[in-house]
Amino acid sequence: MSAPIGKFVWYEYMGNDLAAAVDFYTHVVGWSAQDGGMADFPYQIVSTGPHMVAGMMTIPADAKAMGAQPAWMAYIWVENVDLALPKLMEAGGKVFKAPSDIPGVGRFAVVADPYGGTFMLFRDAGGEQPQPPAPGTPGTIGWHELHCEDGAKAIDFYCNVFGWSKTRDHDMGPMGVYRMFKTGHGEEGGIMTRMPQTPASFWLYYVNVDAIDPAVERIKAKGGQIANGPMEVPGGQWVVQAFDPQGGMFALVAPKR
């Protein structure tokens, strides 16, 4: 097996201006970027040190025609993409793009949970996987957070489909209950019912950085906007939620201000 079922294995950004997005995120996060070698369209791979973290691309025409906006998405590993779809749909999930192959890379499908969260199913083409960096390494994704229509039902969906486990709940008062989960890779995120003022459900990904305050200044310097924070979260870490200049939402997490 190349990776545990239900593990987040790749991330992808789709925007309106690829060059501008790469310039923004490499400055804010400290990633390096290189051409992904895709024959059909420009694709940039961003890395922290030798570890590849994510891909960046322009929103495809068909996705834009369906109303897609600049956003981050994640790939979740399964043994077999085609065989995973019936279970996902039986649990109420939706399929937006049927399984398709990326030559030499793997097979994927674009899907959604019943409560609005969109993501990709993925199975790699095989081969030895590199050892991931230590948890908390700057430039890696440190947390995955779903804001959706029904947090309690959503966490049951993911546990059923991917074998995730509930770990603990955090009562946020008027904001509701924050339900944390673990995959085969450890505790990796939380799920909550979205606030009434949030117009749609979405997954939010937190990138590890050394310190929050300098990162906030880098966001502002490159034309990004702070949506929430900086704030300290249970466990002593600091987070900030922000929008890039194209409107894509992202977040950062750090051990200190």
C-alpha positions as CSV (number, residue, x, y, z in Angstrom):
1,M,0.0,0.0,0.0
2,S,1.4,3.4,-1.0
3,A,-0.5,5.4,1.7
4,P,-3.1,4.9,4.4
5,I,-6.7,5.0,3.1
6,G,-8.2,8.4,4.0
7,K,-4.9,10.3,4.2
8,F,-4.5,13.7,2.7
9,V,-1.8,13.2,0.1
10,W,-1.8,16.3,-2.2
11,Y,-3.1,19.8,-2.4
12,E,-4.0,22.0,-5.4
13,Y,-4.7,25.6,-6.0
14,M,-6.7,26.9,-9.0
15,G,-6.8,30.6,-9.7
16,N,-7.3,33.2,-12.4
17,D,-3.6,34.2,-12.7
18,L,-1.1,31.4,-12.1
19,A,2.0,33.5,-12.1
20,A,0.6,35.9,-9.6
21,A,-0.6,33.1,-7.3
22,V,2.9,31.5,-7.3
23,D,4.5,34.8,-6.6
24,F,2.1,35.4,-3.6
25,Y,2.4,32.0,-2.0
26,T,6.1,31.6,-2.4
27,H,6.6,34.9,-0.7
28,V,4.1,34.3,2.1
29,V,4.9,30.7,2.9
30,G,8.5,30.4,1.7
31,W,7.8,27.7,-0.9
32,S,10.0,27.2,-4.0
33,A,8.3,26.6,-7.3
34,Q,9.1,24.6,-10.4
35,D,7.4,23.7,-13.6
36,G,5.3,20.5,-13.3
37,G,6.0,19.4,-16.8
38,M,2.4,19.0,-17.8
39,A,2.1,18.9,-21.6
40,D,-1.5,20.2,-21.8
41,F,-1.4,23.2,-19.5
42,P,0.9,25.2,-17.2
43,Y,1.3,23.5,-13.8
44,Q,3.6,24.7,-11.0
45,I,4.7,22.5,-8.2
46,V,5.6,24.2,-4.9
47,S,7.9,22.6,-2.4
48,T,9.4,23.1,1.0
49,G,13.0,21.9,0.8
50,P,13.0,18.6,-1.2
51,H,9.4,17.8,-0.2
52,M,6.7,18.6,-2.8
53,V,3.6,20.1,-1.1
54,A,1.1,21.2,-3.8
55,G,0.3,22.0,-7.4
56,M,-0.9,25.3,-8.7
57,M,-2.8,25.9,-11.9
58,T,-5.2,28.2,-13.8
59,I,-8.9,27.3,-13.3
60,P,-9.8,25.1,-16.3
61,A,-12.4,26.5,-18.7
62,D,-15.0,23.8,-17.9
63,A,-14.7,24.4,-14.2
64,K,-14.9,28.2,-14.7
65,A,-18.0,27.7,-16.7
66,M,-19.5,25.9,-13.7
67,G,-18.7,28.9,-11.5
68,A,-15.4,27.8,-10.0
69,Q,-13.6,30.5,-8.1
70,P,-10.0,30.6,-6.9
71,A,-9.6,28.0,-4.2
72,W,-7.5,25.3,-2.6
73,M,-8.5,21.6,-2.7
74,A,-7.1,18.4,-1.4
75,Y,-6.6,14.9,-2.6
76,I,-7.6,12.0,-0.3
77,W,-6.0,8.6,-0.9
78,V,-8.1,5.5,-1.6
79,E,-7.2,2.0,-2.8
80,N,-9.3,2.3,-5.9
81,V,-11.0,5.5,-7.1
82,D,-13.7,3.8,-9.2
83,L,-14.6,1.3,-6.4
84,A,-14.7,4.1,-3.8
85,L,-17.4,6.1,-5.6
86,P,-20.4,3.7,-4.9
87,K,-19.7,3.9,-1.2
88,L,-19.3,7.7,-1.3
89,M,-22.6,8.1,-3.2
90,E,-24.5,5.6,-1.0
91,A,-23.5,7.9,1.9
92,G,-24.9,10.9,0.1
93,G,-21.7,12.2,-1.6
94,K,-21.7,13.7,-5.1
95,V,-19.4,13.2,-8.1
96,F,-18.5,16.3,-10.0
97,K,-15.9,14.8,-12.3
98,A,-15.7,11.1,-13.2
99,P,-12.5,9.2,-12.6
100,S,-9.7,10.2,-14.9
101,D,-6.0,9.3,-15.3
102,I,-3.0,11.6,-14.9
103,P,-0.4,9.7,-17.0
104,G,2.4,8.5,-14.8
105,V,0.9,10.1,-11.7
106,G,-2.4,8.4,-10.8
107,R,-6.2,8.4,-11.0
108,F,-8.5,10.9,-9.5
109,A,-12.2,12.0,-9.3
110,V,-13.6,15.3,-8.1
111,V,-16.3,14.7,-5.4
112,A,-18.2,16.3,-2.5
113,D,-19.6,15.3,0.8
114,P,-23.4,15.7,1.3
115,Y,-22.8,18.9,3.3
116,G,-20.9,21.0,0.8
117,G,-17.2,20.1,1.2
118,T,-15.5,19.4,-2.1
119,F,-12.3,17.3,-2.5
120,M,-10.6,14.8,-4.8
121,L,-10.3,11.0,-4.5
122,F,-6.8,9.9,-5.5
123,R,-4.8,6.7,-6.1
124,D,-1.2,7.1,-7.2
125,A,0.3,5.1,-10.1
126,G,2.6,3.2,-7.7
127,G,6.2,3.4,-6.7
128,E,8.0,4.2,-3.4
129,Q,6.7,7.2,-1.6
130,P,9.2,9.6,0.0
131,Q,9.2,9.9,3.7
132,P,7.2,13.0,4.8
133,P,8.8,15.8,6.8
134,A,8.3,15.9,10.5
135,P,4.9,17.3,11.7
136,G,5.1,21.1,12.0
137,T,7.7,21.5,9.3
138,P,7.3,25.1,7.8
139,G,5.7,24.9,4.4
140,T,3.7,21.7,5.0
141,I,0.0,21.5,5.7
142,G,-0.5,21.4,9.4
143,W,-4.3,21.3,9.8
144,H,-7.5,20.6,7.7
145,E,-10.7,22.3,8.6
146,L,-14.2,21.8,7.2
147,H,-16.9,24.5,7.5
148,C,-20.1,22.8,6.3
149,E,-23.9,22.7,6.6
150,D,-23.9,20.1,9.4
151,G,-20.7,19.4,11.3
152,A,-22.1,16.4,13.3
153,K,-23.3,14.6,10.2
154,A,-20.3,15.5,8.2
155,I,-17.8,13.9,10.6
156,D,-19.9,10.7,10.5
157,F,-19.7,10.8,6.7
158,Y,-15.9,11.0,6.6
159,C,-15.5,8.4,9.3
160,N,-17.8,6.0,7.4
161,V,-16.3,6.6,4.0
162,F,-12.6,6.9,4.9
163,G,-12.2,5.2,8.2
164,W,-11.4,8.4,10.1
165,S,-11.9,8.5,13.9
166,K,-13.4,11.2,16.1
167,T,-10.9,12.3,18.7
168,R,-12.3,15.2,20.8
169,D,-14.8,18.0,20.7
170,H,-14.2,21.6,21.6
171,D,-17.2,23.8,22.6
172,M,-16.8,27.2,20.9
173,G,-19.9,28.7,22.5
174,P,-22.1,30.6,20.0
175,M,-19.9,29.2,17.2
176,G,-21.0,25.7,18.0
177,V,-19.0,22.5,18.5
178,Y,-15.6,21.9,16.8
179,R,-15.2,18.2,16.2
180,M,-11.6,16.9,15.7
181,F,-10.6,13.8,13.8
182,K,-7.6,11.6,13.0
183,T,-6.7,9.7,9.9
184,G,-4.1,6.9,9.6
185,H,-1.6,9.7,9.9
186,G,-2.7,11.1,13.3
187,E,-4.9,13.9,14.3
188,E,-5.2,16.1,11.2
189,G,-8.2,18.4,11.4
190,G,-11.5,19.6,12.6
191,I,-15.1,19.9,11.3
192,M,-17.7,22.5,12.3
193,T,-21.1,23.7,11.2
194,R,-20.5,26.9,9.2
195,M,-21.6,30.2,10.6
196,P,-24.8,31.8,9.1
197,Q,-22.8,34.6,7.5
198,T,-20.6,32.1,5.7
199,P,-22.1,31.8,2.2
200,A,-21.0,28.3,1.3
201,S,-19.3,25.2,2.7
202,F,-15.5,24.8,2.2
203,W,-12.4,23.0,3.3
204,L,-9.7,25.4,4.8
205,Y,-6.0,24.3,4.9
206,Y,-3.5,25.6,7.4
207,V,0.1,25.9,6.3
208,N,2.8,25.7,8.9
209,V,5.0,28.8,9.3
210,D,7.7,29.7,11.9
211,A,5.8,32.6,13.4
212,I,2.4,34.3,12.7
213,D,3.1,38.0,13.0
214,P,5.9,38.1,10.3
215,A,3.7,36.0,8.0
216,V,0.8,38.4,8.5
217,E,3.1,41.2,7.3
218,R,4.1,39.2,4.3
219,I,0.4,38.6,3.4
220,K,-0.4,42.3,3.6
221,A,2.8,43.2,1.6
222,K,1.7,41.1,-1.3
223,G,-1.9,42.3,-1.4
224,G,-3.7,39.6,0.7
225,Q,-6.4,40.4,3.2
226,I,-6.7,39.1,6.8
227,A,-10.1,37.5,7.4
228,N,-9.6,36.4,11.0
229,G,-6.8,36.6,13.6
230,P,-4.1,36.3,14.5
231,M,-5.5,34.3,17.5
232,E,-4.3,31.6,19.9
233,V,-6.0,28.3,19.7
234,P,-6.2,25.4,22.2
235,G,-2.8,23.8,22.5
236,G,-1.0,27.1,22.3
237,Q,-0.5,27.6,18.6
238,W,-1.3,30.7,16.7
239,V,-3.4,30.9,13.5
240,V,-4.6,33.4,11.0
241,Q,-7.1,33.0,8.2
242,A,-6.7,35.1,5.0
243,F,-7.6,35.7,1.4
244,D,-5.0,35.9,-1.3
245,P,-5.3,38.7,-3.9
246,Q,-7.4,36.6,-6.2
247,G,-9.9,35.7,-3.4
248,G,-8.7,32.3,-2.5
249,M,-9.0,31.5,1.2
250,F,-6.1,29.9,3.1
251,A,-4.8,29.8,6.7
252,L,-1.5,29.7,8.5
253,V,-0.5,28.0,11.8
254,A,2.6,28.6,13.9
255,P,4.0,27.8,17.3
256,K,4.4,31.4,18.2
257,R,3.4,35.0,17.2
